[in-house]
Amino acid sequence: MRRRPLLTLMLVLLIALFSWIWIERVALRAFPDIISAYTAKEYCSCRYVMQQPADYCHGYVKQSVPISAFLESPEAKRVTVAGLGRSNSARWMGERQGCQLEP
């Protein structure tokens, strides 16, 4: 330890990092789904509940993590978004229910 303090420090930091990853593994596994689900649901609500224009809603849901695909179907009032390898859809259910994520 005394001879190589930098190596010891790096080893301790690496062990701490892997420990944190192990503790947060469930949340880290769910993260990719959150990006596409949030974008689909919030865009659907912006467009069909708040009745805002598409350009405004795209800016409203913009995130630092990019999405890979975006498909809006105005006739079905459905939005599908893909990001980080996951895809989610949200659909406008009606005035009382608003938008919901589809299973």
Beta strands, then each sheet from edge to edge (+ up, - down):
strand 1: 69-73
strand 2: 78-83
strand 3: 86-94
strand 4: 98-101
sheet 1: 1+ 2- 3+ 4-
end
